[in-house]
Amino acid sequence: MGQAVKSIKGVHDVLPDDVHLWHFLETVVREVTAGYGYREIRTPILEKTELFKRSIGDVTDIVEKEMYSFEDRNGDQLSLRPENTASCVRAAIQHGMLSNQQMHRIWYLGPQFRRENPQRGRYRQFWQVGAEVYGIPGPFIEAELILLSAKLWQRLGLAESVSLQVNSLGSNEDRDNYRSVLVEYLNDHISDLDEDSQRRLQTNPLRVLDTKNPAMAEVVGNAPSVLEHLCEESKTHFEGLQASLKQCGVPYEINTRLVRGLDYYSHTVFEWVTDQLGAQGTVCAGGRYDGLTEQLGANPTPGVGWALGVERLLALISDTGNAPPPPSPDVYLVLAGDEAVVAGMALAEDIRRARPDLQVITNCAGASMKSQFKRADKSNAAVALIIGEGEISDGTVSLKLLREQTQQQTVPRAQLLDVLQGIFG
């Protein structure tokens, strides 16, 4: 026998005991996004590498070090998507969704792939939920997206566990002007920068502000603020966002070191953060990316969106005690003998047909009655239905309420559905 094959480092299985948490989150996401008029989009996992080089940026960590890319048999350069905003914009352009000044509110759920250092809440295959809006300029749609995410935290029981940080990068011109000022400042403190930040200084200097190295806290803290280099129009935009959040009762903090890691952002950027997941403090992040459509070959179109990490969010739900319990079967059939198994399977089908809302498990393992009752109890089922030779000959079913201290009762089979109606409503 050969050695067992295991999963790839950094990817993980979602086992049956945990899938209900994913279903819980997905249900809440579907209900909340529908309430705001957002429609689901599903994009391919595999895209042309060029898409991410043009959108994310050649000199970002994602493109330089983290993407899973390869050449296929036709010589095409392909990549597993490392994020989904670029794919959504590509799909919108390709299918004419952005023509004639159309407006779209969309959301997605799916896996992304980055070759990162695996740790809790950070995987090489990880799932994201995201929301994107096309064709609507200005700060108010940004506020709506933040309100949508805030509604998610309320529904998931996390409103007290996360806080909102916002910043503005201004227009592309503002950002370029600030970049020059920042590079000059950082060059004056080059000896205080770690190796990674010195590399970023030459390629993506704004990312230096996002360093997690405590040794650089002072130099980063004293860096010039991007808000000091905004034009009047950009200032008005950012003030409009803040006014909207205040009016809607969403508390926030301005974090001038918040820059986001992707090149396509401009104006508003934001993150929902928590202090309950260790180093993985960002739960949801996003911002405005008006120039992305032009980078991908279409006319300039306003765009804004956010994405949240599913695994990280589920870890937070579990840690805060807000995770729902796993589902339990409603009915467990305890069956004595082959004849009883056949009769029990037929009865189970009758119940499922009449009550599709109930979960019914039929024992097919041929164990002793004692073992079957142990299984029924371990499953946390509410009701055990027992069929043996006596029940078959009498046309009855024995019924036991497993979560209550009551006596087992005998029920005519013709009346069983009425009895179950009385138990489950």
C-alpha positions as CSV (number, residue, x, y, z in Angstrom):
1,M,0.0,0.0,0.0
2,G,1.4,3.4,-1.0
3,Q,1.6,6.5,1.1
4,A,-1.7,8.3,1.4
5,V,-2.1,11.4,-0.8
6,K,-2.8,14.6,1.1
7,S,-4.1,18.0,0.1
8,I,-1.8,20.7,-1.2
9,K,-0.2,23.0,1.4
10,G,-2.4,26.0,2.0
11,V,-5.6,24.5,0.7
12,H,-8.1,22.9,3.0
13,D,-11.2,20.7,3.1
14,V,-14.5,21.9,4.5
15,L,-15.8,18.9,6.3
16,P,-19.5,18.0,6.9
17,D,-19.3,19.2,10.6
18,D,-18.4,22.7,9.3
19,V,-20.4,23.1,6.1
20,H,-23.4,24.4,8.0
21,L,-21.4,27.5,8.9
22,W,-20.8,28.2,5.2
23,H,-24.5,27.7,4.5
24,F,-25.4,30.1,7.3
25,L,-23.1,32.8,5.9
26,E,-24.2,32.3,2.3
27,T,-27.8,32.5,3.3
28,V,-27.3,35.8,5.1
29,V,-25.3,37.2,2.2
30,R,-28.0,36.3,-0.3
31,E,-30.7,37.8,1.8
32,V,-28.8,41.1,2.5
33,T,-27.6,41.6,-1.0
34,A,-31.1,41.0,-2.4
35,G,-32.4,43.6,0.1
36,Y,-30.1,46.2,-1.5
37,G,-30.9,45.2,-5.1
38,Y,-27.6,43.4,-5.9
39,R,-27.6,40.5,-8.3
40,E,-25.2,37.6,-8.3
41,I,-22.4,37.1,-10.9
42,R,-20.3,34.0,-11.4
43,T,-17.0,34.4,-13.2
44,P,-14.4,31.7,-14.3
45,I,-11.7,30.6,-11.9
46,L,-9.2,30.6,-14.8
47,E,-8.4,33.8,-16.6
48,K,-5.7,35.2,-18.9
49,T,-2.6,36.3,-16.9
50,E,-2.7,39.6,-18.8
51,L,-6.0,40.5,-17.0
52,F,-4.4,40.7,-13.6
53,K,-1.1,42.3,-14.8
54,R,-3.1,45.1,-16.4
55,S,-5.5,45.5,-13.5
56,I,-3.6,44.7,-10.3
57,G,-0.3,46.0,-11.5
58,D,3.0,44.3,-12.7
59,V,4.9,45.4,-9.6
60,T,2.4,44.3,-6.9
61,D,3.2,41.5,-4.5
62,I,0.2,39.5,-5.9
63,V,1.5,39.5,-9.5
64,E,5.2,39.3,-8.7
65,K,5.1,36.6,-6.1
66,E,1.7,35.1,-5.3
67,M,-0.2,34.2,-8.5
68,Y,-0.5,30.6,-9.8
69,S,0.3,31.1,-13.4
70,F,1.2,28.7,-16.2
71,E,1.4,28.2,-20.0
72,D,-1.3,26.0,-21.5
73,R,-0.9,23.7,-24.5
74,N,-1.7,26.5,-26.9
75,G,1.0,28.7,-25.4
76,D,-1.5,31.0,-23.7
77,Q,-0.5,32.5,-20.3
78,L,-3.2,31.6,-17.8
79,S,-3.7,32.3,-14.1
80,L,-6.0,31.1,-11.3
81,R,-7.7,34.3,-10.3
82,P,-6.1,35.9,-7.2
83,E,-9.1,38.3,-6.8
84,N,-12.4,38.7,-8.5
85,T,-12.9,42.5,-9.1
86,A,-10.8,42.3,-12.3
87,S,-12.8,39.3,-13.5
88,C,-16.1,41.0,-12.8
89,V,-15.0,44.1,-14.7
90,R,-13.7,42.0,-17.6
91,A,-17.1,40.2,-17.7
92,A,-19.0,43.5,-17.6
93,I,-16.9,44.9,-20.5
94,Q,-17.1,41.7,-22.6
95,H,-20.8,41.3,-22.3
96,G,-21.7,45.0,-22.9
97,M,-22.9,45.7,-19.4
98,L,-21.1,49.1,-19.3
99,S,-22.5,50.5,-22.5
100,N,-24.9,53.4,-22.6
101,Q,-24.1,54.5,-19.1
102,Q,-25.7,51.5,-17.6
103,M,-25.6,51.0,-13.8
104,H,-25.1,47.6,-12.2
105,R,-25.1,46.4,-8.6
106,I,-23.6,42.8,-8.4
107,W,-22.2,40.4,-5.9
108,Y,-20.2,37.2,-6.0
109,L,-19.0,34.2,-4.0
110,G,-16.2,32.0,-5.0
111,P,-12.6,30.8,-4.4
112,Q,-9.5,32.8,-5.2
113,F,-5.8,31.6,-5.2
114,R,-2.6,33.2,-3.9
115,R,0.6,31.6,-2.9
116,E,0.8,33.1,0.6
117,N,2.2,31.8,3.8
118,P,-0.7,29.7,5.2
119,Q,-2.0,30.6,8.7
120,R,-5.4,30.7,10.4
121,G,-7.8,32.7,8.2
122,R,-5.2,32.9,5.3
123,Y,-5.0,30.1,2.8
124,R,-3.7,29.6,-0.7
125,Q,-7.2,28.7,-1.9
126,F,-9.5,31.0,-0.1
127,W,-13.1,32.1,-0.6
128,Q,-14.4,35.6,-0.9
129,V,-17.7,37.3,-1.0
130,G,-17.7,40.6,-2.9
131,A,-20.0,43.4,-4.0
132,E,-19.3,45.7,-6.9
133,V,-21.2,48.7,-8.4
134,Y,-20.6,50.1,-11.9
135,G,-21.7,53.3,-13.5
136,I,-22.4,55.4,-10.3
137,P,-19.9,58.1,-9.4
138,G,-19.7,60.0,-6.1
139,P,-19.5,59.2,-2.5
140,F,-23.0,58.1,-1.8
141,I,-22.9,54.7,-3.5
142,E,-19.7,54.1,-1.5
143,A,-21.7,54.8,1.6
144,E,-24.3,52.3,0.4
145,L,-21.7,49.6,0.0
146,I,-20.4,50.2,3.4
147,L,-24.0,50.2,4.8
148,L,-24.5,46.8,3.1
149,S,-21.5,45.4,4.8
150,A,-22.6,46.8,8.1
151,K,-25.9,45.1,7.7
152,L,-24.0,41.8,7.2
153,W,-22.2,42.3,10.5
154,Q,-25.6,43.0,12.2
155,R,-27.2,39.8,10.8
156,L,-24.1,37.7,11.7
157,G,-23.9,39.0,15.2
158,L,-20.5,40.7,14.6
159,A,-21.5,44.4,14.9
160,E,-19.6,44.8,18.1
161,S,-16.6,42.8,16.9
162,V,-15.5,44.9,13.9
163,S,-14.8,48.6,13.3
164,L,-14.6,50.7,10.1
165,Q,-11.5,52.6,8.9
166,V,-11.7,54.9,5.9
167,N,-9.2,57.0,3.9
168,S,-9.0,58.8,0.6
169,L,-6.3,58.4,-2.0
170,G,-7.8,61.3,-4.1
171,S,-7.8,61.4,-7.8
172,N,-5.1,59.7,-9.9
173,E,-3.4,63.1,-10.1
174,D,-3.6,63.5,-6.3
175,R,-2.2,60.1,-5.9
176,D,0.7,60.8,-8.2
177,N,1.5,64.0,-6.5
178,Y,1.4,62.4,-3.1
179,R,3.6,59.5,-4.3
180,S,6.3,62.0,-5.2
181,V,6.2,63.6,-1.7
182,L,6.1,60.2,0.0
183,V,9.1,58.9,-2.0
184,E,11.1,62.0,-1.1
185,Y,10.3,61.5,2.6
186,L,11.1,57.8,2.6
187,N,14.4,58.3,0.8
188,D,15.4,60.7,3.6
189,H,14.7,57.8,6.0
190,I,16.0,54.9,3.8
191,S,18.2,53.5,6.6
192,D,15.0,53.0,8.7
193,L,13.2,50.9,6.1
194,D,13.3,47.1,6.1
195,E,14.4,45.2,3.0
196,D,10.8,44.7,1.8
197,S,10.0,48.4,2.2
198,Q,13.1,49.4,0.3
199,R,12.0,47.2,-2.6
200,R,8.5,48.7,-2.5
201,L,9.9,52.2,-2.5
202,Q,11.1,51.6,-6.0
203,T,7.9,49.9,-7.3
204,N,4.8,50.6,-5.1
205,P,5.8,53.2,-2.4
206,L,2.3,53.6,-1.0
207,R,2.5,50.0,0.2
208,V,5.3,51.0,2.6
209,L,2.6,52.7,4.7
210,D,0.9,49.3,5.1
211,T,3.9,47.6,6.7
212,K,3.3,45.4,9.7
213,N,6.9,45.7,10.9
214,P,6.8,47.4,14.4
215,A,10.4,48.6,13.9
216,M,9.1,51.0,11.2
217,A,6.2,52.4,13.2
218,E,7.8,55.7,13.9
219,V,9.0,56.4,10.4
220,V,5.6,55.5,8.9
221,G,3.7,57.4,11.6
222,N,5.6,60.6,10.7
223,A,5.1,60.2,7.0
224,P,3.2,62.9,5.2
225,S,-0.6,62.3,5.1
226,V,-2.3,61.7,1.8
227,L,-5.2,63.9,3.0
228,E,-2.9,66.9,2.9
229,H,-2.5,66.5,-0.8
230,L,-6.0,66.2,-2.0
231,C,-7.5,68.7,-4.5
232,E,-10.7,70.5,-3.6
233,E,-12.9,68.1,-5.6
234,S,-11.3,65.1,-3.8
235,K,-11.8,66.7,-0.4
236,T,-15.5,67.3,-1.2
237,H,-15.9,63.7,-2.3
238,F,-14.4,62.4,1.0
239,E,-16.4,64.8,3.1
240,G,-19.6,63.6,1.3
241,L,-18.8,60.0,2.3
242,Q,-18.2,61.0,5.9
243,A,-21.4,63.0,6.1
244,S,-23.4,60.0,4.7
245,L,-21.9,57.6,7.2
246,K,-22.6,60.0,10.1
247,Q,-26.2,60.5,8.9
248,C,-26.8,56.7,8.7
249,G,-25.2,56.1,12.1
250,V,-22.1,54.2,11.0
251,P,-19.1,55.0,13.2
252,Y,-15.8,55.1,11.5
253,E,-12.1,56.2,12.0
254,I,-10.0,57.9,9.5
255,N,-6.7,56.0,8.9
256,T,-4.4,57.9,6.7
257,R,-2.1,54.9,6.5
258,L,-4.8,52.8,4.8
259,V,-3.8,52.5,1.1
260,R,-4.9,49.0,-0.1
261,G,-2.5,46.7,-2.0
262,L,-3.9,47.0,-5.5
263,D,-2.9,49.7,-8.0
264,Y,-6.4,50.4,-9.4
265,Y,-7.8,52.2,-6.3
266,S,-8.5,55.9,-6.2
267,H,-10.5,58.2,-3.9
268,T,-12.2,56.2,-1.1
269,V,-10.6,53.1,0.4
270,F,-11.9,51.4,3.5
271,E,-11.5,48.3,5.7
272,W,-13.5,46.6,8.4
273,V,-11.0,45.4,11.0
274,T,-11.1,43.3,14.2
275,D,-8.7,42.8,17.1
276,Q,-10.0,39.2,17.7
277,L,-8.1,37.3,15.0
278,G,-4.5,38.2,15.8
279,A,-2.4,39.3,12.9
280,Q,-5.3,38.7,10.4
281,G,-7.2,41.9,11.4
282,T,-8.8,42.9,8.2
283,V,-12.2,41.2,7.6
284,C,-13.5,43.2,4.7
285,A,-11.8,45.8,2.4
286,G,-12.6,47.8,-0.7
287,G,-12.7,51.1,-2.4
288,R,-13.3,53.1,-5.6
289,Y,-11.6,52.1,-8.9
290,D,-12.9,54.4,-11.6
291,G,-9.8,53.9,-13.8
292,L,-9.9,50.1,-14.0
293,T,-12.3,49.8,-17.0
294,E,-9.9,52.0,-19.0
295,Q,-6.9,49.9,-18.0
296,L,-8.9,46.9,-19.4
297,G,-9.7,48.5,-22.7
298,A,-13.1,50.1,-22.2
299,N,-14.3,53.6,-21.7
300,P,-13.8,55.1,-18.2
301,T,-16.6,53.9,-16.0
302,P,-17.2,54.6,-12.3
303,G,-16.6,51.5,-10.2
304,V,-16.5,50.7,-6.5
305,G,-16.6,47.5,-4.4
306,W,-15.4,45.4,-1.5
307,A,-14.5,41.8,-0.8
308,L,-14.5,39.9,2.5
309,G,-12.6,36.7,3.3
310,V,-15.0,33.9,4.1
311,E,-12.6,31.7,6.1
312,R,-11.5,34.7,8.2
313,L,-15.1,35.8,8.8
314,L,-16.2,32.3,9.8
315,A,-13.3,32.1,12.3
316,L,-14.5,35.4,13.8
317,I,-18.1,34.1,14.0
318,S,-16.9,31.0,15.8
319,D,-14.6,32.9,18.2
320,T,-17.3,35.3,19.2
321,G,-19.8,32.5,19.9
322,N,-22.2,33.5,17.2
323,A,-21.9,30.3,15.2
324,P,-25.2,28.4,14.7
325,P,-25.3,24.8,15.9
326,P,-25.0,22.1,13.3
327,P,-28.3,20.8,11.9
328,S,-29.8,17.8,13.5
329,P,-32.1,15.2,12.0
330,D,-35.7,15.4,13.0
331,V,-36.5,11.7,12.7
332,Y,-34.3,8.6,13.1
333,L,-35.7,5.2,12.1
334,V,-34.5,2.3,14.3
335,L,-35.1,-0.9,12.4
336,A,-34.9,-4.5,13.7
337,G,-34.1,-6.9,10.9
338,D,-34.1,-6.9,7.1
339,E,-37.9,-6.9,6.7
340,A,-38.1,-3.9,9.1
341,V,-35.4,-2.0,7.1
342,V,-37.4,-2.4,3.9
343,A,-40.6,-1.3,5.6
344,G,-38.7,1.6,7.3
345,M,-37.3,2.8,4.0
346,A,-40.8,2.9,2.5
347,L,-42.1,4.8,5.6
348,A,-39.2,7.3,5.4
349,E,-40.1,8.1,1.8
350,D,-43.7,8.6,2.8
351,I,-42.6,11.1,5.5
352,R,-40.2,12.9,3.2
353,R,-42.9,13.2,0.5
354,A,-45.5,14.6,3.0
355,R,-43.0,16.7,5.0
356,P,-40.0,17.8,2.8
357,D,-39.0,20.2,5.6
358,L,-38.1,17.3,7.9
359,Q,-34.7,15.5,7.9
360,V,-35.2,11.8,8.1
361,I,-32.4,9.3,8.6
362,T,-33.0,5.5,8.1
363,N,-30.6,3.1,9.8
364,C,-29.3,0.7,7.1
365,A,-26.3,-0.7,9.1
366,G,-28.1,-3.8,10.6
367,A,-26.8,-3.1,14.1
368,S,-28.5,-4.2,17.4
369,M,-31.4,-2.1,18.7
370,K,-29.2,-0.8,21.5
371,S,-26.5,0.3,19.1
372,Q,-29.1,2.0,16.8
373,F,-30.6,3.9,19.8
374,K,-27.1,5.1,20.6
375,R,-26.7,6.3,17.1
376,A,-30.0,8.0,17.1
377,D,-29.2,9.8,20.4
378,K,-25.8,10.8,19.1
379,S,-27.3,12.3,16.0
380,N,-29.3,14.6,18.3
381,A,-32.5,13.6,16.5
382,A,-35.8,14.7,18.0
383,V,-37.8,11.6,17.4
384,A,-37.0,7.9,17.0
385,L,-39.4,5.7,15.1
386,I,-39.0,2.0,15.8
387,I,-40.1,-0.8,13.6
388,G,-39.7,-4.5,14.4
389,E,-41.6,-7.7,13.7
390,G,-44.5,-6.7,16.0
391,E,-44.9,-3.3,14.4
392,I,-44.9,-4.8,10.9
393,S,-47.6,-7.4,11.8
394,D,-49.7,-4.8,13.7
395,G,-49.4,-2.0,11.1
396,T,-48.0,0.3,13.8
397,V,-44.9,2.3,14.5
398,S,-43.3,2.8,17.9
399,L,-42.4,6.5,18.6
400,K,-39.9,7.8,21.2
401,L,-39.2,11.5,21.9
402,L,-35.4,11.4,22.4
403,R,-35.1,14.9,23.9
404,E,-37.8,14.5,26.5
405,Q,-38.5,12.2,29.4
406,T,-41.6,10.5,28.1
407,Q,-42.7,6.9,27.5
408,Q,-42.4,5.3,24.2
409,Q,-45.8,5.2,22.4
410,T,-47.4,3.0,19.7
411,V,-48.9,4.8,16.8
412,P,-51.0,3.3,14.0
413,R,-49.1,3.9,10.8
414,A,-52.1,5.6,9.2
415,Q,-52.0,8.2,11.9
416,L,-48.2,8.8,12.0
417,L,-48.1,11.9,9.9
418,D,-50.8,13.6,12.1
419,V,-48.7,12.7,15.1
420,L,-45.6,14.2,13.5
421,Q,-47.6,17.3,12.6
422,G,-48.4,17.7,16.3
423,I,-44.7,17.4,17.2
424,F,-43.0,19.5,14.5
425,G,-45.9,21.8,13.6
